[in-house]
Amino acid sequence: MSVDVDIVIVGGGAAGIGAARRLARSGASVLLLEAESRLGGRAWTHGLRGLTIDLGCGWLHSAEQNSWAALARDADIPLDLSSPAWGKQFRDLGFPPAEQAEAREAFTQWMRRMSETPPASDCAADALDERSPWNAYIRAIAGFISGAPLERLSVADYVTYDETSTDFNWRVRSGLGALVAGSLPQNIRVRLATPADAIALNAEGVTVTTASGALKARAALLSVSTHVLAGDTIKLPPGLDAWREAATKLPLGRNEKLFLEIPADSPFEPETQVYGDPRNSRTGAYYLRPFGWPVVECFLGGEGAGVVEDEGPAAGFAFALDQLVNLFGAQVRGQLKPLVASSWGRMQRIGGAYSYALPTHAAARGILARPFEQCIFFAGEATSVGDFSTAHGAHDSGVRAAEEILATLP
Ligand SMILES: Cc1cc2nc3c(=O)[nH]c(=O)nc-3n(C[C@H](O)[C@H](O)[C@H](O)COP(=O)(O)OP(=O)(O)OC[C@H]3O[C@@H](n4cnc5c(N)ncnc54)[C@H](O)[C@@H]3O)c2cc1C
Protein backbone atom coordinates (compact mmCIF):
# COMPACT_ATOMS: atom_id res chain seq x y z
CA MET A 1 0.00 0.00 0.00
CA SER A 2 1.50 3.36 -0.93
CA VAL A 3 0.35 6.25 1.18
CA ASP A 4 2.06 9.53 2.03
CA VAL A 5 0.97 9.35 5.63
CA ASP A 6 -1.22 7.03 7.71
CA ILE A 7 -3.64 9.63 9.02
CA VAL A 8 -4.48 13.19 8.00
CA ILE A 9 -6.18 15.28 10.66
CA VAL A 10 -8.18 18.15 9.20
CA GLY A 11 -8.50 20.97 11.73
CA GLY A 12 -6.15 22.01 14.53
CA GLY A 13 -8.65 22.99 17.23
CA ALA A 14 -9.16 21.25 20.57
CA ALA A 15 -10.53 18.12 18.85
CA GLY A 16 -7.77 17.86 16.25
CA ILE A 17 -5.10 18.39 18.88
CA GLY A 18 -6.77 15.89 21.24
CA ALA A 19 -6.71 13.35 18.41
CA ALA A 20 -3.09 14.16 17.58
CA ARG A 21 -2.07 13.60 21.20
CA ARG A 22 -3.66 10.16 21.19
CA LEU A 23 -2.20 9.22 17.79
CA ALA A 24 1.27 10.46 18.73
CA ARG A 25 1.56 7.49 21.09
CA SER A 26 0.52 4.95 18.46
CA GLY A 27 3.42 4.76 16.02
CA ALA A 28 1.18 5.79 13.11
CA SER A 29 2.40 8.66 10.93
CA VAL A 30 0.18 11.72 11.21
CA LEU A 31 -0.13 15.05 9.41
CA LEU A 32 -2.37 17.80 10.75
CA LEU A 33 -3.75 20.36 8.30
CA GLU A 34 -5.00 23.66 9.69
CA ALA A 35 -6.63 26.27 7.48
CA GLU A 36 -5.59 29.25 9.61
CA SER A 37 -2.08 30.45 10.37
CA ARG A 38 -2.43 29.48 14.04
CA LEU A 39 -3.51 26.39 15.97
CA GLY A 40 -6.41 26.32 18.46
CA GLY A 41 -9.51 27.21 16.42
CA ARG A 42 -12.13 28.40 18.90
CA ALA A 43 -9.47 28.16 21.62
CA TRP A 44 -7.58 31.42 21.10
CA THR A 45 -5.57 33.33 23.68
CA HIS A 46 -4.81 36.85 22.55
CA GLY A 47 -1.74 38.37 24.20
CA LEU A 48 -2.26 42.09 24.76
CA ARG A 49 -0.56 44.53 27.18
CA GLY A 50 0.80 41.60 29.17
CA LEU A 51 -2.68 40.05 29.52
CA THR A 52 -3.65 36.63 28.19
CA ILE A 53 -7.15 37.22 26.91
CA ASP A 54 -9.22 34.24 25.82
CA LEU A 55 -11.39 35.31 22.90
CA GLY A 56 -12.95 31.83 22.71
CA CYS A 57 -13.07 29.22 25.47
CA GLY A 58 -11.80 30.41 28.82
CA TRP A 59 -13.42 28.18 31.43
CA LEU A 60 -12.55 24.60 32.24
CA HIS A 61 -16.13 23.45 32.68
CA SER A 62 -16.80 20.22 34.61
CA ALA A 63 -13.28 20.92 35.75
CA GLU A 64 -12.69 17.91 37.95
CA GLN A 65 -13.25 15.65 34.93
CA ASN A 66 -11.86 17.97 32.25
CA SER A 67 -9.05 16.61 30.06
CA TRP A 68 -7.47 20.06 29.59
CA ALA A 69 -7.37 20.58 33.36
CA ALA A 70 -5.63 17.22 33.74
CA LEU A 71 -3.23 18.14 30.98
CA ALA A 72 -2.42 21.52 32.59
CA ARG A 73 -1.70 19.80 35.87
CA ASP A 74 0.60 17.29 34.18
CA ALA A 75 2.45 20.20 32.56
CA ASP A 76 2.67 22.16 35.85
CA ILE A 77 0.57 24.98 34.39
CA PRO A 78 -1.16 26.71 37.32
CA LEU A 79 -4.96 26.54 37.48
CA ASP A 80 -7.24 29.07 39.13
CA LEU A 81 -9.78 27.09 41.19
CA SER A 82 -11.78 30.04 42.55
CA SER A 83 -15.54 30.03 41.91
CA PRO A 84 -16.83 32.13 39.01
CA ALA A 85 -18.72 35.33 39.77
CA TRP A 86 -21.45 34.39 37.24
CA GLY A 87 -25.04 34.95 38.23
CA LYS A 88 -24.21 37.46 40.96
CA GLN A 89 -25.04 41.13 40.50
CA PHE A 90 -22.31 43.47 41.72
CA ARG A 91 -23.85 45.68 44.46
CA ASP A 92 -27.28 44.48 43.22
CA LEU A 93 -27.10 47.27 40.63
CA GLY A 94 -30.43 47.55 38.79
CA PHE A 95 -31.39 44.09 40.05
CA PRO A 96 -32.59 44.04 43.69
CA PRO A 97 -32.00 40.80 45.64
CA ALA A 98 -35.71 39.86 45.72
CA GLU A 99 -35.88 40.11 41.91
CA GLN A 100 -32.66 38.12 41.55
CA ALA A 101 -34.24 35.36 43.64
CA GLU A 102 -37.44 35.46 41.55
CA ALA A 103 -35.50 35.34 38.28
CA ARG A 104 -33.34 32.44 39.43
CA GLU A 105 -36.44 30.56 40.60
CA ALA A 106 -38.14 31.16 37.22
CA PHE A 107 -35.06 29.72 35.48
CA THR A 108 -35.04 26.70 37.82
CA GLN A 109 -38.72 26.05 37.12
CA TRP A 110 -38.15 26.32 33.35
CA MET A 111 -35.31 23.78 33.62
CA ARG A 112 -37.52 21.51 35.76
CA ARG A 113 -40.31 21.58 33.17
CA MET A 114 -37.75 20.79 30.46
CA SER A 115 -36.45 17.69 32.26
CA GLU A 116 -39.62 16.45 34.00
CA THR A 117 -42.46 17.38 31.60
CA PRO A 118 -40.74 18.22 28.31
CA PRO A 119 -42.96 19.67 25.57
CA ALA A 120 -43.83 17.23 22.76
CA SER A 121 -42.32 19.72 20.30
CA ASP A 122 -38.89 19.37 21.99
CA CYS A 123 -38.71 23.15 21.57
CA ALA A 124 -37.28 25.04 24.56
CA ALA A 125 -39.55 28.08 23.98
CA ASP A 126 -42.55 25.83 24.59
CA ALA A 127 -41.36 25.14 28.13
CA LEU A 128 -41.65 28.84 29.07
CA ASP A 129 -44.46 29.91 31.36
CA GLU A 130 -46.11 32.68 29.32
CA ARG A 131 -47.19 34.46 32.52
CA SER A 132 -43.69 34.69 33.95
CA PRO A 133 -42.17 38.18 34.01
CA TRP A 134 -38.71 36.59 33.75
CA ASN A 135 -38.83 35.03 30.29
CA ALA A 136 -36.38 37.58 28.88
CA TYR A 137 -33.97 36.68 31.69
CA ILE A 138 -34.35 32.96 30.88
CA ARG A 139 -33.71 33.70 27.20
CA ALA A 140 -30.59 35.68 28.06
CA ILE A 141 -29.09 32.99 30.32
CA ALA A 142 -29.95 30.19 27.90
CA GLY A 143 -28.41 32.34 25.16
CA PHE A 144 -25.12 32.56 27.08
CA ILE A 145 -25.12 28.79 27.53
CA SER A 146 -26.32 27.65 24.09
CA GLY A 147 -25.93 30.69 21.81
CA ALA A 148 -29.41 29.99 20.46
CA PRO A 149 -32.85 31.58 20.59
CA LEU A 150 -35.22 29.26 22.50
CA GLU A 151 -37.41 28.73 19.42
CA ARG A 152 -34.49 26.90 17.79
CA LEU A 153 -33.25 24.96 20.80
CA SER A 154 -33.85 21.25 21.46
CA VAL A 155 -35.00 20.53 25.00
CA ALA A 156 -33.53 17.01 25.01
CA ASP A 157 -30.10 18.26 23.90
CA TYR A 158 -30.01 21.17 26.36
CA VAL A 159 -31.04 18.91 29.27
CA THR A 160 -28.40 16.32 28.34
CA TYR A 161 -25.68 18.98 28.62
CA ASP A 162 -27.07 20.17 31.93
CA GLU A 163 -27.10 16.64 33.33
CA THR A 164 -23.59 15.86 32.06
CA SER A 165 -21.87 18.98 33.36
CA THR A 166 -20.78 19.54 36.94
CA ASP A 167 -20.53 22.68 39.09
CA PHE A 168 -16.74 22.98 38.94
CA ASN A 169 -15.43 25.71 36.65
CA TRP A 170 -11.75 26.60 36.75
CA ARG A 171 -9.47 28.81 34.67
CA VAL A 172 -5.94 28.93 33.33
CA ARG A 173 -4.50 32.38 33.93
CA SER A 174 -2.01 31.91 31.12
CA GLY A 175 -4.93 31.24 28.77
CA LEU A 176 -6.94 28.17 27.86
CA GLY A 177 -6.38 28.92 24.19
CA ALA A 178 -2.63 28.96 24.77
CA LEU A 179 -2.87 25.64 26.62
CA VAL A 180 -4.79 24.02 23.75
CA ALA A 181 -2.62 25.45 20.96
CA GLY A 182 0.57 24.57 22.85
CA SER A 183 -0.43 20.95 23.38
CA LEU A 184 0.32 19.53 19.94
CA PRO A 185 3.00 16.86 20.42
CA GLN A 186 6.33 17.64 18.74
CA ASN A 187 6.33 14.44 16.70
CA ILE A 188 3.14 15.44 14.86
CA ARG A 189 3.78 17.18 11.54
CA VAL A 190 1.60 20.22 10.99
CA ARG A 191 0.87 22.45 8.03
CA LEU A 192 -0.64 25.79 8.94
CA ALA A 193 -2.53 27.97 6.46
CA THR A 194 -3.26 24.82 4.48
CA PRO A 195 -6.99 24.17 4.19
CA ALA A 196 -8.17 20.78 2.97
CA ASP A 197 -10.21 21.57 -0.12
CA ALA A 198 -11.48 18.05 -0.87
CA ILE A 199 -11.49 14.55 0.58
CA ALA A 200 -12.16 11.59 -1.70
CA LEU A 201 -12.03 7.83 -1.24
CA ASN A 202 -9.44 5.78 -3.13
CA ALA A 203 -8.44 2.12 -3.15
CA GLU A 204 -6.02 2.60 -0.27
CA GLY A 205 -8.02 4.98 1.86
CA VAL A 206 -8.42 8.67 1.15
CA THR A 207 -6.97 11.48 -0.93
CA VAL A 208 -6.93 14.86 0.76
CA THR A 209 -6.48 17.75 -1.64
CA THR A 210 -4.96 21.08 -0.65
CA ALA A 211 -3.71 24.04 -2.69
CA SER A 212 -0.19 22.64 -2.37
CA GLY A 213 -1.05 19.18 -3.65
CA ALA A 214 -2.85 15.92 -2.93
CA LEU A 215 -2.00 13.55 -0.09
CA LYS A 216 -2.81 9.87 0.10
CA ALA A 217 -3.61 8.50 3.54
CA ARG A 218 -5.20 5.45 5.09
CA ALA A 219 -7.70 7.61 6.95
CA ALA A 220 -8.80 11.20 7.45
CA LEU A 221 -10.04 12.60 10.70
CA LEU A 222 -12.31 15.58 10.15
CA SER A 223 -12.60 17.94 13.13
CA VAL A 224 -13.99 21.11 11.56
CA SER A 225 -17.04 22.97 12.94
CA THR A 226 -20.58 22.04 11.89
CA HIS A 227 -20.79 25.35 10.02
CA VAL A 228 -17.82 24.27 7.88
CA LEU A 229 -19.09 20.70 7.47
CA ALA A 230 -22.53 21.87 6.37
CA GLY A 231 -21.04 24.42 3.97
CA ASP A 232 -19.18 23.98 0.71
CA THR A 233 -15.57 24.85 1.52
CA ILE A 234 -14.59 21.15 1.69
CA LYS A 235 -15.72 18.85 -1.11
CA LEU A 236 -16.72 15.50 0.39
CA PRO A 237 -17.87 12.18 -1.15
CA PRO A 238 -21.64 12.12 -1.91
CA GLY A 239 -22.00 9.21 0.53
CA LEU A 240 -21.45 11.74 3.30
CA ASP A 241 -24.71 13.60 2.67
CA ALA A 242 -26.21 12.17 5.88
CA TRP A 243 -23.28 13.61 7.87
CA ARG A 244 -23.68 17.02 6.22
CA GLU A 245 -27.39 16.86 6.94
CA ALA A 246 -26.66 16.06 10.61
CA ALA A 247 -24.34 19.08 10.71
CA THR A 248 -27.17 21.35 9.53
CA LYS A 249 -29.25 20.14 12.50
CA LEU A 250 -26.41 21.18 14.84
CA PRO A 251 -25.78 24.80 13.88
CA LEU A 252 -23.37 27.02 15.76
CA GLY A 253 -24.91 29.43 18.22
CA ARG A 254 -23.94 33.06 18.52
CA ASN A 255 -21.61 34.05 21.33
CA GLU A 256 -19.07 36.84 21.28
CA LYS A 257 -16.73 38.43 23.79
CA LEU A 258 -15.78 42.10 23.96
CA PHE A 259 -13.02 43.39 26.22
CA LEU A 260 -12.94 46.96 27.49
CA GLU A 261 -9.93 48.49 29.17
CA ILE A 262 -10.47 50.40 32.44
CA PRO A 263 -8.19 52.62 34.56
CA ALA A 264 -6.99 51.40 37.94
CA ASP A 265 -9.19 53.87 39.90
CA SER A 266 -12.48 52.81 38.25
CA PRO A 267 -15.49 51.68 40.32
CA PHE A 268 -15.14 48.11 39.15
CA GLU A 269 -14.12 45.56 41.76
CA PRO A 270 -12.12 42.48 40.80
CA GLU A 271 -13.84 39.17 40.14
CA THR A 272 -17.41 40.48 40.17
CA GLN A 273 -20.11 40.52 37.52
CA VAL A 274 -23.26 42.34 36.43
CA TYR A 275 -26.00 41.74 33.91
CA GLY A 276 -26.55 44.93 31.89
CA ASP A 277 -30.33 44.54 32.05
CA PRO A 278 -31.82 41.27 33.35
CA ARG A 279 -35.14 42.14 31.69
CA ASN A 280 -33.62 42.30 28.23
CA SER A 281 -33.04 38.99 26.41
CA ARG A 282 -30.14 40.65 24.54
CA THR A 283 -28.31 41.78 27.64
CA GLY A 284 -24.58 41.39 28.05
CA ALA A 285 -23.03 39.69 31.08
CA TYR A 286 -20.06 41.75 32.27
CA TYR A 287 -17.26 40.03 34.15
CA LEU A 288 -15.47 42.84 35.96
CA ARG A 289 -11.70 42.69 36.25
CA PRO A 290 -11.15 38.95 35.73
CA PHE A 291 -7.97 37.91 37.60
CA GLY A 292 -7.86 41.53 38.83
CA TRP A 293 -6.90 42.72 35.33
CA PRO A 294 -7.83 46.26 34.25
CA VAL A 295 -10.52 45.01 31.86
CA VAL A 296 -14.23 44.30 31.71
CA GLU A 297 -15.16 41.18 29.75
CA CYS A 298 -18.54 41.47 28.07
CA PHE A 299 -20.14 38.17 27.06
CA LEU A 300 -22.97 38.32 24.54
CA GLY A 301 -25.06 35.27 23.77
CA GLY A 302 -27.90 34.19 21.51
CA GLU A 303 -30.03 37.15 20.47
CA GLY A 304 -27.56 39.54 22.16
CA ALA A 305 -24.57 38.37 20.13
CA GLY A 306 -26.43 39.15 16.91
CA VAL A 307 -25.38 42.80 17.17
CA VAL A 308 -21.70 41.85 16.72
CA GLU A 309 -22.41 39.36 13.95
CA ASP A 310 -24.80 41.61 12.04
CA GLU A 311 -23.30 45.06 12.64
CA GLY A 312 -19.70 44.36 13.70
CA PRO A 313 -17.68 44.79 16.90
CA ALA A 314 -18.04 48.62 17.01
CA ALA A 315 -21.81 48.23 17.42
CA GLY A 316 -21.18 45.61 20.12
CA PHE A 317 -18.89 48.00 22.03
CA ALA A 318 -21.47 50.81 21.76
CA PHE A 319 -24.16 48.50 23.16
CA ALA A 320 -21.91 47.34 26.03
CA LEU A 321 -20.90 50.92 26.88
CA ASP A 322 -24.54 52.05 27.05
CA GLN A 323 -25.40 49.17 29.38
CA LEU A 324 -22.46 49.89 31.70
CA VAL A 325 -23.21 53.63 31.74
CA ASN A 326 -26.81 52.84 32.73
CA LEU A 327 -25.57 50.87 35.72
CA PHE A 328 -22.44 52.74 36.83
CA GLY A 329 -23.17 56.30 35.73
CA ALA A 330 -22.11 58.62 32.92
CA GLN A 331 -18.59 59.07 34.30
CA VAL A 332 -17.56 55.52 33.26
CA ARG A 333 -18.14 56.31 29.57
CA GLY A 334 -14.81 58.11 29.32
CA GLN A 335 -13.05 55.45 31.40
CA LEU A 336 -13.94 52.42 29.29
CA LYS A 337 -11.90 51.90 26.12
CA PRO A 338 -12.59 49.17 23.56
CA LEU A 339 -9.65 46.78 23.65
CA VAL A 340 -10.37 43.68 21.60
CA ALA A 341 -13.41 41.71 20.44
CA SER A 342 -14.13 38.32 18.98
CA SER A 343 -15.95 37.88 15.73
CA TRP A 344 -16.56 34.12 15.60
CA GLY A 345 -19.70 34.38 13.53
CA ARG A 346 -17.82 36.21 10.80
CA MET A 347 -14.91 33.76 10.55
CA GLN A 348 -15.35 31.64 7.44
CA ARG A 349 -13.43 28.63 8.85
CA ILE A 350 -15.40 28.62 12.12
CA GLY A 351 -18.74 30.40 11.56
CA GLY A 352 -20.12 30.77 15.09
CA ALA A 353 -19.54 29.86 18.72
CA TYR A 354 -20.65 26.32 19.60
CA SER A 355 -23.24 23.84 18.45
CA TYR A 356 -26.80 23.42 19.66
CA ALA A 357 -29.36 20.94 18.36
CA LEU A 358 -32.53 22.08 16.63
CA PRO A 359 -35.76 20.75 18.19
CA THR A 360 -36.16 16.96 17.62
CA HIS A 361 -32.57 16.66 16.40
CA ALA A 362 -30.51 15.82 19.49
CA ALA A 363 -29.71 12.44 17.88
CA ALA A 364 -27.79 14.25 15.11
CA ARG A 365 -24.71 14.27 17.38
CA GLY A 366 -24.53 10.46 17.26
CA ILE A 367 -25.04 10.47 13.48
CA LEU A 368 -22.24 12.98 12.99
CA ALA A 369 -19.83 10.96 15.14
CA ARG A 370 -20.08 7.79 13.01
CA PRO A 371 -17.11 6.71 10.87
CA PHE A 372 -17.64 6.58 7.10
CA GLU A 373 -16.38 3.52 5.19
CA GLN A 374 -13.69 3.01 7.86
CA CYS A 375 -11.77 5.82 6.12
CA ILE A 376 -13.25 9.14 7.20
CA PHE A 377 -13.69 9.76 10.91
CA PHE A 378 -15.37 12.63 12.71
CA ALA A 379 -14.46 14.60 15.82
CA GLY A 380 -15.26 18.08 17.10
CA GLU A 381 -17.32 19.47 19.95
CA ALA A 382 -20.59 18.86 18.09
CA THR A 383 -19.96 15.10 18.02
CA SER A 384 -19.92 14.87 21.82
CA VAL A 385 -23.27 13.64 23.13
CA GLY A 386 -23.00 15.26 26.57
CA ASP A 387 -20.02 17.62 26.58
CA PHE A 388 -20.74 19.39 23.29
CA SER A 389 -20.03 23.10 23.10
CA THR A 390 -16.91 22.73 25.24
CA ALA A 391 -13.17 22.45 24.72
CA HIS A 392 -12.95 19.27 26.79
CA GLY A 393 -15.83 17.70 24.84
CA ALA A 394 -13.90 18.55 21.67
CA HIS A 395 -10.69 17.06 23.07
CA ASP A 396 -12.36 13.84 24.15
CA SER A 397 -14.12 13.48 20.79
CA GLY A 398 -10.69 13.66 19.15
CA VAL A 399 -9.41 10.88 21.37
CA ARG A 400 -12.52 8.80 20.58
CA ALA A 401 -12.08 9.25 16.82
CA ALA A 402 -8.33 8.52 17.06
CA GLU A 403 -9.06 5.24 18.81
CA GLU A 404 -11.65 4.34 16.16
CA ILE A 405 -8.98 4.86 13.49
CA LEU A 406 -6.34 2.87 15.36
CA ALA A 407 -8.77 -0.05 15.62
CA THR A 408 -8.93 -0.19 11.81
CA LEU A 409 -5.16 -0.02 11.13
CA PRO A 410 -3.27 -3.26 10.55
C1 LIG B 1 -17.00 32.98 22.69
C2 LIG B 1 -16.78 31.53 23.05
C3 LIG B 1 -16.68 31.18 24.38
C4 LIG B 1 -16.47 29.84 24.73
N1 LIG B 1 -16.31 29.51 26.05
C5 LIG B 1 -16.00 28.24 26.38
C6 LIG B 1 -15.61 27.94 27.71
O1 LIG B 1 -15.52 28.82 28.58
N2 LIG B 1 -15.28 26.63 28.01
C7 LIG B 1 -15.32 25.65 27.05
O2 LIG B 1 -15.01 24.49 27.37
N3 LIG B 1 -15.66 25.93 25.78
C8 LIG B 1 -15.99 27.19 25.42
N4 LIG B 1 -16.24 27.51 24.11
C9 LIG B 1 -16.35 26.41 23.13
C10 LIG B 1 -15.01 25.83 22.70
O3 LIG B 1 -14.14 26.88 22.36
C11 LIG B 1 -15.24 24.91 21.49
O4 LIG B 1 -16.25 23.97 21.79
C12 LIG B 1 -13.99 24.15 21.06
O5 LIG B 1 -12.84 24.97 21.10
C13 LIG B 1 -14.21 23.58 19.67
O6 LIG B 1 -13.08 22.85 19.26
P1 LIG B 1 -13.13 21.99 17.92
O7 LIG B 1 -11.81 21.40 17.74
O8 LIG B 1 -14.32 21.10 17.94
O9 LIG B 1 -13.46 23.04 16.75
P2 LIG B 1 -12.62 24.30 16.24
O10 LIG B 1 -11.97 24.99 17.36
O11 LIG B 1 -13.55 25.08 15.38
O12 LIG B 1 -11.46 23.66 15.35
C14 LIG B 1 -11.64 23.33 14.00
C15 LIG B 1 -10.44 23.84 13.22
O13 LIG B 1 -10.60 23.45 11.85
C16 LIG B 1 -10.03 24.47 11.05
N5 LIG B 1 -10.54 24.31 9.69
C17 LIG B 1 -11.74 24.71 9.16
N6 LIG B 1 -11.80 24.36 7.88
C18 LIG B 1 -10.66 23.71 7.58
C19 LIG B 1 -10.15 23.10 6.39
N7 LIG B 1 -10.83 23.07 5.23
N8 LIG B 1 -8.91 22.52 6.44
C20 LIG B 1 -8.17 22.54 7.58
N9 LIG B 1 -8.61 23.12 8.71
C21 LIG B 1 -9.86 23.68 8.73
C22 LIG B 1 -10.44 25.74 11.75
O14 LIG B 1 -9.63 26.84 11.37
C23 LIG B 1 -10.27 25.35 13.22
O15 LIG B 1 -8.98 25.69 13.68
C24 LIG B 1 -16.39 28.85 23.73
C25 LIG B 1 -16.47 29.21 22.38
C26 LIG B 1 -16.65 30.55 22.05
C27 LIG B 1 -16.70 30.90 20.59
The ligand as a Gaussian input file, in Angstrom:
#p B3LYP/6-31G(d) Opt

LIG

0 1
 C      -17.004000      32.976000      22.687000
 C      -16.784000      31.533000      23.045000
 C      -16.681000      31.178000      24.378000
 C      -16.473000      29.837000      24.729000
 N      -16.313000      29.512000      26.051000
 C      -15.999000      28.243000      26.382000
 C      -15.606000      27.938000      27.710000
 O      -15.521000      28.819000      28.577000
 N      -15.280000      26.631000      28.011000
 C      -15.316000      25.652000      27.047000
 O      -15.007000      24.493000      27.368000
 N      -15.658000      25.929000      25.776000
 C      -15.990000      27.195000      25.417000
 N      -16.237000      27.508000      24.110000
 C      -16.352000      26.410000      23.131000
 C      -15.005000      25.830000      22.701000
 O      -14.136000      26.875000      22.363000
 C      -15.235000      24.913000      21.494000
 O      -16.246000      23.967000      21.788000
 C      -13.987000      24.145000      21.060000
 O      -12.843000      24.967000      21.099000
 C      -14.210000      23.577000      19.674000
 O      -13.077000      22.846000      19.258000
 P      -13.135000      21.993000      17.917000
 O      -11.806000      21.404000      17.743000
 O      -14.325000      21.098000      17.936000
 O      -13.455000      23.040000      16.752000
 P      -12.617000      24.301000      16.236000
 O      -11.972000      24.992000      17.361000
 O      -13.553000      25.081000      15.382000
 O      -11.464000      23.661000      15.345000
 C      -11.638000      23.334000      13.998000
 C      -10.445000      23.835000      13.219000
 O      -10.602000      23.454000      11.853000
 C      -10.034000      24.472000      11.053000
 N      -10.542000      24.314000       9.688000
 C      -11.737000      24.713000       9.164000
 N      -11.800000      24.358000       7.879000
 C      -10.655000      23.713000       7.575000
 C      -10.146000      23.098000       6.391000
 N      -10.834000      23.072000       5.233000
 N       -8.912000      22.523000       6.440000
 C       -8.167000      22.545000       7.584000
 N       -8.607000      23.119000       8.709000
 C       -9.856000      23.679000       8.730000
 C      -10.443000      25.744000      11.746000
 O       -9.635000      26.842000      11.371000
 C      -10.274000      25.354000      13.223000
 O       -8.975000      25.687000      13.684000
 C      -16.393000      28.848000      23.728000
 C      -16.468000      29.210000      22.382000
 C      -16.646000      30.547000      22.049000
 C      -16.696000      30.905000      20.593000

